[in-house]
Structure formats: structure tokens, C-alpha cells
Amino acid sequence: MFNNETKVVGAVVTPAQLTGLGEVLFDRIERRRVECGQPKDNTRLMQSWNRSGWNVTARQSRYGEYCSFTILPADDQIYGAEWVSDLELAYKWRRYTFAAGAENIFDTFPDSNLVRNANGAFTAQGNNGIFTYPINAPFGMNGRFVYTRVGYAF
């Protein structure tokens, strides 16, 4: 298990040459990206079983909480921790390996982005459904991925 905590201490001052152009080098979005944009913890578990040419591999990954990149504090969002599971079955015959598997077998998705509606309440769906999930999600937002594979050892 890995734990991560980053804090920016003090102000990051934009050089005068850039402030004259109306540019900010390290704004609130960048501070959030550094301090909470990645999961605070990350755990990986894996088990593999082999017998008579057969192999079964199972993987579990847990991604901890992380935050949104927002300009306004009122729009801040914390995305919850999630578990993602993978499973693969393989058979080795002579120099060939045949495998079938699935990544994210339980079809886990990150929390949805929340946007403020006309009444001021938050609803789950960003930009008319275009950006439904956070851009910094630590795992894919396409759900389950099923595959087959054939390998040959030279």
C-alpha cells in the first residue's frame, strides 16, 4: 500500500515579466492538481496460480480519494475511493500461449462530475454529458475491457 500527501507551503509568486502579461504561473487549479489531484493511497493485490500449462491471474487495485481541478471553491469535489478487479485465464501449449481475460471485470466507473444547475443544486453530469467523469481519474472511464491473446515464444 502506498500513501501520498503533498502540501504546497507558502505562495508561489509569478515573475513580474509574466504578471505584466496577465499570466499566473501557479493558480488554484495547479495547487489542487499537486495537493489532491492524485489518490492519497494506492493498493495492489495479485494472485497467480499455475498447473499443467494452465495459469489463472487475479489482480485487485484500490485507488484512494482524489479531488477536482476547479477555480471556484464552491465547485470543489472529492471523488471516492474505488476497487478495480482484473482476471486472466491462460494455457501454454508447446511454444504458444492462449489467453482470455477482462480488465475491470465488475465494470467500475469513477464518480461522476457534479455541476451546479439553474437552481443552485448539484447534479451528476458535466457539460451536457460530454465530460461525465473527472479528467484525472486514476483508472479508465470506459468500463470493462475483455480480450483474447495468442503469444508465441521464439
N, CA, C and O atoms as a DFTB+ gen file, in Angstrom:
616 C
 N C O
     1  1       0.848      -1.178       0.000
     2  2       0.000       0.000       0.000
     3  2       0.891       1.238       0.000
     4  3       1.868       1.320       0.744
     5  1       0.544       2.171      -0.827
     6  2       1.297       3.410      -0.913
     7  2       0.430       4.550      -0.406
     8  3      -0.758       4.619      -0.722
     9  1       1.014       5.438       0.373
    10  2       0.317       6.623       0.861
    11  2       1.040       7.855       0.352
    12  3       2.268       7.878       0.264
    13  1       0.273       8.871       0.022
    14  2       0.830      10.055      -0.606
    15  2       0.145      11.287      -0.028
    16  3      -1.082      11.342       0.048
    17  1       0.936      12.270       0.377
    18  2       0.371      13.552       0.777
    19  2       1.354      14.640       0.384
    20  3       2.534      14.588       0.730
    21  1       0.852      15.623      -0.341
    22  2       1.680      16.727      -0.810
    23  2       1.013      18.038      -0.406
    24  3      -0.187      18.214      -0.619
    25  1       1.764      18.936       0.161
    26  2       1.260      20.257       0.537
    27  2       2.177      21.321      -0.034
    28  3       3.397      21.240       0.113
    29  1       1.598      22.314      -0.683
    30  2       2.367      23.459      -1.157
    31  2       2.439      24.439       0.005
    32  3       1.408      24.862       0.527
    33  1       3.643      24.798       0.408
    34  2       3.847      25.676       1.554
    35  2       4.212      27.063       1.038
    36  3       5.163      27.218       0.272
    37  1       3.461      28.057       1.457
    38  2       3.740      29.433       1.056
    39  2       3.165      29.759      -0.313
    40  3       2.548      28.921      -0.969
    41  1       3.382      30.977      -0.715
    42  2       2.869      31.460      -2.001
    43  2       3.887      31.198      -3.105
    44  3       5.096      31.286      -2.891
    45  1       3.382      30.878      -4.270
    46  2       4.240      30.747      -5.447
    47  2       4.037      32.024      -6.245
    48  3       2.965      32.250      -6.807
    49  1       5.059      32.849      -6.290
    50  2       4.953      34.173      -6.898
    51  2       5.263      34.093      -8.392
    52  3       6.265      33.509      -8.805
    53  1       4.388      34.686      -9.183
    54  2       4.591      34.753     -10.626
    55  2       5.607      35.854     -10.931
    56  3       5.480      36.960     -10.406
    57  1       6.619      35.578     -11.770
    58  2       7.605      36.606     -12.110
    59  2       6.948      37.846     -12.726
    60  3       5.929      37.745     -13.410
    61  1       7.534      38.995     -12.478
    62  2       6.981      40.274     -12.944
    63  2       6.777      40.295     -14.459
    64  3       5.828      40.908     -14.949
    65  1       7.667      39.625     -15.204
    66  2       7.546      39.619     -16.665
    67  2       6.227      38.975     -17.117
    68  3       5.647      39.374     -18.127
    69  1       5.764      37.982     -16.361
    70  2       4.511      37.313     -16.724
    71  2       3.285      38.024     -16.155
    72  3       2.229      38.028     -16.789
    73  1       3.406      38.628     -14.970
    74  2       2.260      39.338     -14.399
    75  2       1.882      40.513     -15.272
    76  3       0.703      40.853     -15.371
    77  1       2.860      41.143     -15.910
    78  2       2.578      42.242     -16.822
    79  2       1.751      41.801     -18.021
    80  3       1.077      42.621     -18.644
    81  1       1.796      40.528     -18.345
    82  2       1.011      39.977     -19.468
    83  2      -0.323      39.397     -18.998
    84  3      -1.090      38.855     -19.794
    85  1      -0.585      39.516     -17.706
    86  2      -1.840      38.990     -17.172
    87  2      -1.807      37.487     -16.951
    88  3      -2.860      36.855     -16.862
    89  1      -0.620      36.904     -16.859
    90  2      -0.489      35.459     -16.669
    91  2      -0.208      35.122     -15.209
    92  3       0.471      35.870     -14.505
    93  1      -0.733      33.999     -14.769
    94  2      -0.463      33.478     -13.434
    95  2       0.209      32.131     -13.609
    96  3      -0.300      31.269     -14.326
    97  1       1.332      31.947     -12.970
    98  2       2.117      30.733     -13.152
    99  2       1.566      29.544     -12.365
   100  3       1.561      28.421     -12.868
   101  1       1.107      29.779     -11.150
   102  2       0.682      28.690     -10.283
   103  2      -0.619      29.099      -9.592
   104  3      -0.598      29.608      -8.472
   105  1      -1.752      28.876     -10.266
   106  2      -3.044      29.296      -9.729
   107  2      -3.675      28.211      -8.853
   108  3      -3.039      27.204      -8.542
   109  1      -4.910      28.426      -8.469
   110  2      -5.628      27.488      -7.599
   111  2      -5.745      26.098      -8.231
   112  3      -5.620      25.089      -7.537
   113  1      -5.981      26.046      -9.528
   114  2      -6.109      24.753     -10.217
   115  2      -4.815      23.958     -10.087
   116  3      -4.850      22.770      -9.765
   117  1      -3.672      24.599     -10.335
   118  2      -2.389      23.897     -10.242
   119  2      -2.082      23.466      -8.813
   120  3      -1.498      22.406      -8.591
   121  1      -2.471      24.279      -7.858
   122  2      -2.258      23.914      -6.451
   123  2      -3.064      22.659      -6.109
   124  3      -2.551      21.760      -5.441
   125  1      -4.321      22.589      -6.560
   126  2      -5.153      21.403      -6.313
   127  2      -4.605      20.189      -7.064
   128  3      -4.639      19.072      -6.548
   129  1      -4.106      20.404      -8.264
   130  2      -3.525      19.299      -9.036
   131  2      -2.376      18.647      -8.256
   132  3      -2.251      17.423      -8.231
   133  1      -1.543      19.475      -7.623
   134  2      -0.389      18.978      -6.870
   135  2      -0.801      18.398      -5.517
   136  3      -0.312      17.339      -5.123
   137  1      -1.702      19.088      -4.801
   138  2      -2.027      18.682      -3.440
   139  2      -3.007      17.520      -3.328
   140  3      -2.864      16.684      -2.435
   141  1      -3.999      17.448      -4.215
   142  2      -5.010      16.394      -4.038
   143  2      -5.488      15.778      -5.349
   144  3      -6.454      15.014      -5.350
   145  1      -4.839      16.091      -6.452
   146  2      -5.276      15.597      -7.758
   147  2      -5.007      14.122      -8.009
   148  3      -5.596      13.532      -8.915
   149  1      -4.132      13.523      -7.225
   150  2      -3.833      12.094      -7.325
   151  2      -4.343      11.406      -6.063
   152  3      -4.440      12.036      -5.010
   153  1      -4.671      10.113      -6.161
   154  2      -5.167       9.413      -4.965
   155  2      -4.176       9.488      -3.811
   156  3      -2.963       9.404      -4.006
   157  1      -4.711       9.647      -2.616
   158  2      -3.858       9.706      -1.417
   159  2      -3.274       8.342      -1.083
   160  3      -2.215       8.256      -0.460
   161  1      -3.951       7.280      -1.491
   162  2      -3.411       5.945      -1.257
   163  2      -3.707       5.058      -2.459
   164  3      -4.622       5.315      -3.241
   165  1      -2.899       4.004      -2.581
   166  2      -2.989       3.115      -3.731
   167  2      -2.549       1.735      -3.262
   168  3      -1.461       1.581      -2.707
   169  1      -3.393       0.732      -3.485
   170  2      -3.082      -0.622      -3.056
   171  2      -3.203      -1.564      -4.245
   172  3      -4.118      -1.432      -5.057
   173  1      -2.278      -2.517      -4.346
   174  2      -2.313      -3.528      -5.404
   175  2      -2.194      -4.907      -4.762
   176  3      -1.324      -5.137      -3.922
   177  1      -3.067      -5.813      -5.162
   178  2      -3.010      -7.199      -4.727
   179  2      -3.035      -8.076      -5.975
   180  3      -3.766      -7.783      -6.921
   181  1      -2.243      -9.153      -5.986
   182  2      -2.220     -10.039      -7.146
   183  2      -2.001     -11.471      -6.689
   184  3      -1.216     -11.726      -5.776
   185  1      -2.691     -12.397      -7.320
   186  2      -2.516     -13.813      -7.053
   187  2      -2.449     -14.539      -8.393
   188  3      -3.234     -14.261      -9.299
   189  1      -1.502     -15.474      -8.511
   190  2      -1.345     -16.248      -9.737
   191  2      -1.262     -17.725      -9.381
   192  3      -0.586     -18.098      -8.422
   193  1      -1.945     -18.562     -10.147
   194  2      -1.963     -20.000      -9.920
   195  2      -1.558     -20.692     -11.214
   196  3      -2.079     -20.356     -12.278
   197  1      -0.631     -21.660     -11.144
   198  2      -0.140     -22.398     -12.313
   199  2      -0.245     -23.894     -12.072
   200  3       0.045     -24.373     -10.976
   201  1      -0.664     -24.638     -13.104
   202  2      -0.661     -26.092     -13.031
   203  2      -0.871     -26.663     -14.433
   204  3      -1.825     -26.307     -15.125
   205  1       0.041     -27.560     -14.843
   206  2      -0.070     -28.308     -16.108
   207  2      -0.350     -27.416     -17.312
   208  3      -1.200     -27.744     -18.140
   209  1       0.340     -26.318     -17.413
   210  2       0.165     -25.427     -18.561
   211  2      -0.898     -24.359     -18.369
   212  3      -0.963     -23.409     -19.149
   213  1      -1.732     -24.496     -17.344
   214  2      -2.783     -23.519     -17.070
   215  2      -2.268     -22.445     -16.121
   216  3      -1.447     -22.714     -15.245
   217  1      -2.762     -21.231     -16.307
   218  2      -2.423     -20.123     -15.421
   219  2      -3.678     -19.273     -15.216
   220  3      -4.377     -18.934     -16.171
   221  1      -3.947     -18.943     -13.976
   222  2      -5.026     -18.014     -13.634
   223  2      -4.391     -16.880     -12.846
   224  3      -3.686     -17.121     -11.865
   225  1      -4.636     -15.652     -13.268
   226  2      -4.098     -14.483     -12.582
   227  2      -5.249     -13.547     -12.228
   228  3      -6.071     -13.206     -13.078
   229  1      -5.295     -13.138     -10.962
   230  2      -6.303     -12.188     -10.493
   231  2      -5.584     -10.987      -9.888
   232  3      -4.618     -11.142      -9.140
   233  1      -6.062      -9.793     -10.219
   234  2      -5.475      -8.558      -9.691
   235  2      -6.576      -7.678      -9.112
   236  3      -7.668      -7.581      -9.672
   237  1      -6.277      -7.042      -7.990
   238  2      -7.162      -6.064      -7.359
   239  2      -6.370      -4.777      -7.193
   240  3      -5.226      -4.809      -6.738
   241  1      -6.955      -3.662      -7.551
   242  2      -6.323      -2.357      -7.361
   243  2      -7.301      -1.450      -6.634
   244  3      -8.477      -1.382      -6.992
   245  1      -6.821      -0.759      -5.620
   246  2      -7.653       0.221      -4.920
   247  2      -7.014       1.588      -5.084
   248  3      -5.833       1.786      -4.799
   249  1      -7.823       2.522      -5.550
   250  2      -7.382       3.898      -5.722
   251  2      -8.121       4.744      -4.687
   252  3      -9.350       4.713      -4.629
   253  1      -7.393       5.487      -3.881
   254  2      -7.990       6.308      -2.828
   255  2      -8.663       7.558      -3.363
   256  3      -8.746       7.764      -4.573
   257  1      -9.145       8.396      -2.441
   258  2      -9.836       9.632      -2.804
   259  2      -8.899      10.606      -3.517
   260  3      -7.689      10.601      -3.294
   261  1      -9.480      11.436      -4.374
   262  2      -8.744      12.490      -5.068
   263  2      -9.720      13.623      -5.346
   264  3     -10.927      13.450      -5.173
   265  1      -9.220      14.780      -5.776
   266  2     -10.087      15.959      -5.912
   267  2     -10.174      16.454      -7.356
   268  3      -9.426      16.034      -8.238
   269  1     -11.123      17.367      -7.547
   270  2     -11.329      18.006      -8.853
   271  2     -10.372      19.188      -9.006
   272  3      -9.815      19.681      -8.025
   273  1     -10.192      19.630     -10.239
   274  2      -9.387      20.822     -10.530
   275  2     -10.358      21.959     -10.832
   276  3     -10.831      22.087     -11.961
   277  1     -10.654      22.777      -9.838
   278  2     -11.650      23.830     -10.011
   279  2     -11.086      25.191      -9.641
   280  3     -10.195      25.304      -8.799
   281  1     -11.613      26.213     -10.279
   282  2     -11.203      27.581      -9.975
   283  2     -11.952      28.092      -8.751
   284  3     -11.360      28.718      -7.872
   285  1     -13.270      27.821      -8.694
   286  2     -14.095      28.315      -7.599
   287  2     -14.222      27.269      -6.495
   288  3     -14.555      26.118      -6.777
   289  1     -13.962      27.649      -5.239
   290  2     -14.109      26.703      -4.131
   291  2     -15.503      26.085      -4.051
   292  3     -15.641      24.948      -3.599
   293  1     -16.536      26.805      -4.478
   294  2     -17.900      26.276      -4.431
   295  2     -18.079      25.067      -5.352
   296  3     -19.002      24.276      -5.163
   297  1     -17.198      24.921      -6.348
   298  2     -17.293      23.806      -7.296
   299  2     -16.400      22.622      -6.924
   300  3     -16.347      21.636      -7.660
   301  1     -15.699      22.706      -5.793
   302  2     -14.793      21.622      -5.389
   303  2     -15.539      20.307      -5.227
   304  3     -16.683      20.275      -4.771
   305  1     -14.882      19.236      -5.603
   306  2     -15.468      17.908      -5.462
   307  2     -14.391      16.918      -5.060
   308  3     -13.268      16.973      -5.563
   309  1     -14.730      16.017      -4.159
   310  2     -13.847      14.918      -3.779
   311  2     -14.457      13.645      -4.357
   312  3     -15.623      13.338      -4.110
   313  1     -13.656      12.906      -5.128
   314  2     -14.106      11.652      -5.731
   315  2     -13.719      10.504      -4.805
   316  3     -12.614      10.477      -4.262
   317  1     -14.629       9.568      -4.632
   318  2     -14.434       8.474      -3.687
   319  2     -13.443       7.421      -4.149
   320  3     -13.109       7.323      -5.329
   321  1     -12.983       6.637      -3.183
   322  2     -12.071       5.521      -3.462
   323  2     -12.813       4.424      -4.224
   324  3     -14.018       4.249      -4.049
   325  1     -12.093       3.687      -5.068
   326  2     -12.696       2.616      -5.872
   327  2     -11.760       1.420      -5.948
   328  3     -10.538       1.568      -5.923
   329  1     -12.352       0.228      -6.042
   330  2     -11.625      -1.012      -6.297
   331  2     -11.841      -1.409      -7.740
   332  3     -12.959      -1.312      -8.248
   333  1     -10.775      -1.861      -8.419
   334  2     -10.859      -2.341      -9.800
   335  2     -10.247      -3.743      -9.841
   336  3      -9.152      -3.961      -9.323
   337  1     -10.959      -4.697     -10.462
   338  2     -10.523      -6.096     -10.492
   339  2     -10.256      -6.562     -11.913
   340  3     -10.998      -6.222     -12.834
   341  1      -9.186      -7.348     -12.092
   342  2      -8.825      -7.929     -13.389
   343  2      -8.682      -9.437     -13.215
   344  3      -8.332      -9.908     -12.133
   345  1      -8.953     -10.195     -14.280
   346  2      -8.840     -11.647     -14.227
   347  2      -8.395     -12.160     -15.592
   348  3      -8.895     -11.712     -16.624
   349  1      -7.441     -13.112     -15.592
   350  2      -6.973     -13.695     -16.853
   351  2      -6.787     -15.201     -16.682
   352  3      -6.284     -15.666     -15.659
   353  1      -7.202     -15.956     -17.705
   354  2      -7.010     -17.400     -17.779
   355  2      -6.143     -17.673     -19.003
   356  3      -6.456     -17.213     -20.100
   357  1      -5.055     -18.418     -18.821
   358  2      -4.132     -18.689     -19.937
   359  2      -3.764     -20.168     -19.953
   360  3      -3.768     -20.838     -18.920
   361  1      -3.448     -20.658     -21.139
   362  2      -2.988     -22.032     -21.303
   363  2      -1.760     -22.025     -22.202
   364  3      -1.772     -21.422     -23.275
   365  1      -0.696     -22.702     -21.760
   366  2       0.541     -22.773     -22.543
   367  2       0.632     -24.165     -23.179
   368  3       0.588     -25.190     -22.499
   369  1       0.761     -24.155     -24.516
   370  2       0.859     -25.397     -25.276
   371  2       2.046     -25.253     -26.220
   372  3       2.048     -24.407     -27.115
   373  1       3.043     -26.084     -26.008
   374  2       4.313     -26.003     -26.736
   375  2       4.877     -24.605     -26.616
   376  3       5.202     -24.166     -25.513
   377  1       5.003     -23.889     -27.732
   378  2       5.564     -22.532     -27.679
   379  2       4.477     -21.454     -27.730
   380  3       4.776     -20.261     -27.783
   381  1       3.228     -21.883     -27.712
   382  2       2.105     -20.953     -27.782
   383  2       1.496     -20.723     -26.405
   384  3       1.506     -21.606     -25.547
   385  1       0.970     -19.525     -26.214
   386  2       0.175     -19.220     -25.034
   387  2      -1.142     -18.618     -25.509
   388  3      -1.159     -17.633     -26.247
   389  1      -2.235     -19.221     -25.079
   390  2      -3.582     -18.740     -25.409
   391  2      -4.183     -18.169     -24.130
   392  3      -4.145     -18.812     -23.081
   393  1      -4.731     -16.974     -24.213
   394  2      -5.255     -16.327     -23.008
   395  2      -6.553     -15.585     -23.305
   396  3      -6.785     -15.114     -24.419
   397  1      -7.371     -15.497     -22.299
   398  2      -8.589     -14.678     -22.337
   399  2      -8.710     -14.013     -20.982
   400  3      -8.394     -14.613     -19.954
   401  1      -9.165     -12.779     -20.983
   402  2      -9.260     -12.083     -19.712
   403  2     -10.154     -10.872     -19.785
   404  3     -10.719     -10.540     -20.827
   405  1     -10.264     -10.224     -18.644
   406  2     -11.047      -8.993     -18.550
   407  2     -10.384      -8.065     -17.548
   408  3     -10.006      -8.474     -16.451
   409  1     -10.254      -6.827     -17.941
   410  2      -9.803      -5.779     -17.032
   411  2     -11.047      -5.053     -16.549
   412  3     -11.980      -4.830     -17.321
   413  1     -11.063      -4.688     -15.282
   414  2     -12.215      -4.023     -14.675
   415  2     -13.469      -4.898     -14.832
   416  3     -14.487      -4.448     -15.356
   417  1     -13.380      -6.148     -14.373
   418  2     -14.443      -7.130     -14.618
   419  2     -15.790      -6.743     -14.001
   420  3     -16.828      -7.202     -14.479
   421  1     -15.804      -5.929     -12.973
   422  2     -17.070      -5.533     -12.346
   423  2     -17.586      -4.204     -12.905
   424  3     -18.525      -3.623     -12.361
   425  1     -16.968      -3.723     -13.998
   426  2     -17.430      -2.529     -14.712
   427  2     -17.521      -1.304     -13.789
   428  3     -18.539      -0.613     -13.756
   429  1     -16.443      -1.052     -13.045
   430  2     -16.389       0.062     -12.095
   431  2     -16.094       1.363     -12.834
   432  3     -15.248       1.395     -13.728
   433  1     -16.787       2.429     -12.464
   434  2     -16.566       3.748     -13.049
   435  2     -16.194       4.734     -11.950
   436  3     -16.585       4.546     -10.798
   437  1     -15.441       5.788     -12.287
   438  2     -15.171       6.838     -11.299
   439  2     -16.475       7.559     -10.954
   440  3     -17.458       7.448     -11.687
   441  1     -16.485       8.295      -9.843
   442  2     -17.643       9.133      -9.516
   443  2     -17.872      10.128     -10.648
   444  3     -16.923      10.550     -11.307
   445  1     -19.117      10.499     -10.871
   446  2     -19.450      11.487     -11.905
   447  2     -19.070      12.889     -11.462
   448  3     -19.045      13.200     -10.271
   449  1     -18.776      13.727     -12.446
   450  2     -18.588      15.142     -12.157
   451  2     -19.936      15.725     -11.748
   452  3     -20.976      15.343     -12.284
   453  1     -19.909      16.645     -10.804
   454  2     -21.131      17.333     -10.399
   455  2     -21.087      18.751     -10.936
   456  3     -20.048      19.409     -10.883
   457  1     -22.213      19.223     -11.454
   458  2     -22.302      20.610     -11.932
   459  2     -23.494      21.275     -11.272
   460  3     -24.485      20.625     -10.941
   461  1     -23.383      22.564     -11.090
   462  2     -24.450      23.335     -10.449
   463  2     -25.516      23.654     -11.508
   464  3     -25.204      24.207     -12.562
   465  1     -26.774      23.300     -11.217
   466  2     -27.853      23.601     -12.159
   467  2     -28.414      24.999     -11.896
   468  3     -27.897      25.724     -11.046
   469  1     -29.458      25.377     -12.611
   470  2     -30.031      26.721     -12.505
   471  2     -30.569      27.015     -11.108
   472  3     -30.620      28.176     -10.703
   473  1     -30.970      25.986     -10.368
   474  2     -31.487      26.167      -9.011
   475  2     -30.380      26.223      -7.967
   476  3     -30.656      26.430      -6.785
   477  1     -29.139      26.044      -8.385
   478  2     -28.012      26.071      -7.464
   479  2     -27.668      24.723      -6.861
   480  3     -26.704      24.612      -6.105
   481  1     -28.447      23.693      -7.186
   482  2     -28.166      22.343      -6.675
   483  2     -27.189      21.644      -7.608
   484  3     -27.090      21.978      -8.789
   485  1     -26.464      20.663      -7.058
   486  2     -25.514      19.909      -7.868
   487  2     -26.211      18.715      -8.513
   488  3     -27.010      18.029      -7.875
   489  1     -25.901      18.476      -9.778
   490  2     -26.402      17.298     -10.487
   491  2     -25.215      16.565     -11.096
   492  3     -24.206      17.185     -11.432
   493  1     -25.330      15.260     -11.239
   494  2     -24.237      14.443     -11.776
   495  2     -24.301      14.416     -13.289
   496  3     -25.047      13.626     -13.865
   497  1     -23.544      15.251     -13.922
   498  2     -23.334      15.222     -15.368
   499  2     -22.713      16.541     -15.770
   500  3     -23.354      17.589     -15.682
   501  1     -21.468      16.496     -16.210
   502  2     -20.756      17.706     -16.571
   503  2     -20.913      18.054     -18.034
   504  3     -20.917      17.161     -18.880
   505  1     -21.042      19.316     -18.349
   506  2     -21.072      19.839     -19.724
   507  2     -21.995      19.054     -20.655
   508  3     -21.561      18.565     -21.698
   509  1     -23.249      18.936     -20.281
   510  2     -24.257      18.253     -21.107
   511  2     -23.866      16.822     -21.446
   512  3     -24.159      16.343     -22.542
   513  1     -23.214      16.142     -20.526
   514  2     -22.870      14.741     -20.736
   515  2     -21.554      14.516     -21.462
   516  3     -21.172      13.367     -21.684
   517  1     -20.849      15.577     -21.840
   518  2     -19.591      15.422     -22.570
   519  2     -18.462      15.013     -21.632
   520  3     -17.686      14.116     -21.960
   521  1     -18.357      15.649     -20.482
   522  2     -17.315      15.331     -19.508
   523  2     -17.972      14.765     -18.252
   524  3     -18.000      15.419     -17.210
   525  1     -18.489      13.568     -18.358
   526  2     -19.213      12.951     -17.253
   527  2     -18.287      12.582     -16.100
   528  3     -18.686      12.650     -14.938
   529  1     -17.045      12.189     -16.416
   530  2     -16.107      11.722     -15.396
   531  2     -14.911      12.659     -15.306
   532  3     -14.606      13.365     -16.267
   533  1     -14.222      12.674     -14.152
   534  2     -13.079      13.576     -13.979
   535  2     -11.921      13.232     -14.922
   536  3     -11.656      12.060     -15.191
   537  1     -11.242      14.257     -15.413
   538  2     -10.117      14.040     -16.337
   539  2      -8.921      13.414     -15.641
   540  3      -8.053      12.840     -16.299
   541  1      -8.863      13.515     -14.332
   542  2      -7.724      12.968     -13.588
   543  2      -8.059      11.656     -12.891
   544  3      -7.379      11.282     -11.936
   545  1      -9.094      10.946     -13.348
   546  2      -9.436       9.653     -12.746
   547  2      -8.240       8.711     -12.875
   548  3      -7.643       8.631     -13.949
   549  1      -7.875       7.995     -11.804
   550  2      -6.679       7.151     -11.841
   551  2      -6.860       5.842     -12.616
   552  3      -5.888       5.122     -12.845
   553  1      -8.081       5.531     -13.014
   554  2      -8.323       4.353     -13.856
   555  2      -9.297       4.767     -14.947
   556  3      -9.964       5.796     -14.836
   557  1      -9.377       3.974     -15.989
   558  2     -10.166       4.328     -17.162
   559  2     -11.631       4.574     -16.904
   560  3     -12.191       4.078     -15.926
   561  1     -12.249       5.336     -17.776
   562  2     -13.667       5.649     -17.646
   563  2     -14.487       4.962     -18.734
   564  3     -15.604       5.380     -19.036
   565  1     -13.921       3.897     -19.326
   566  2     -14.630       3.160     -20.366
   567  2     -15.220       1.856     -19.856
   568  3     -15.828       1.116     -20.628
   569  1     -15.054       1.558     -18.573
   570  2     -15.636       0.345     -18.001
   571  2     -14.832      -0.901     -18.330
   572  3     -13.616      -0.846     -18.513
   573  1     -15.524      -2.012     -18.402
   574  2     -14.908      -3.329     -18.596
   575  2     -14.242      -3.424     -19.977
   576  3     -14.731      -2.877     -20.965
   577  1     -13.103      -4.142     -20.005
   578  2     -12.375      -4.405     -21.249
   579  2     -12.093      -5.897     -21.306
   580  3     -11.369      -6.425     -20.462
   581  1     -12.662      -6.584     -22.299
   582  2     -12.499      -8.030     -22.450
   583  2     -11.566      -8.280     -23.631
   584  3     -11.642      -7.583     -24.643
   585  1     -10.678      -9.284     -23.503
   586  2      -9.703      -9.527     -24.558
   587  2      -9.359     -11.006     -24.672
   588  3      -9.600     -11.798     -23.761
   589  1      -8.785     -11.349     -25.828
   590  2      -8.135     -12.644     -26.034
   591  2      -6.752     -12.353     -26.573
   592  3      -6.512     -11.304     -27.170
   593  1      -5.836     -13.297     -26.355
   594  2      -4.462     -13.073     -26.781
   595  2      -3.825     -14.414     -27.145
   596  3      -4.073     -15.432     -26.499
   597  1      -3.005     -14.390     -28.189
   598  2      -2.200     -15.560     -28.563
   599  2      -0.761     -15.086     -28.616
   600  3      -0.448     -14.089     -29.266
   601  1       0.124     -15.818     -27.918
   602  2       1.536     -15.477     -27.914
   603  2       2.369     -16.667     -28.412
   604  3       1.980     -17.825     -28.258
   605  1       3.497     -16.359     -28.999
   606  2       4.403     -17.382     -29.476
   607  2       5.802     -17.055     -29.002
   608  3       6.285     -15.948     -29.241
   609  1       6.472     -17.994     -28.331
   610  2       7.826     -17.775     -27.824
   611  2       8.836     -18.292     -28.846
   612  3       8.774     -19.447     -29.266
   613  1       9.761     -17.427     -29.237
   614  2      10.786     -17.800     -30.215
   615  2      11.936     -18.521     -29.555
   616  3      12.890     -18.909     -30.229
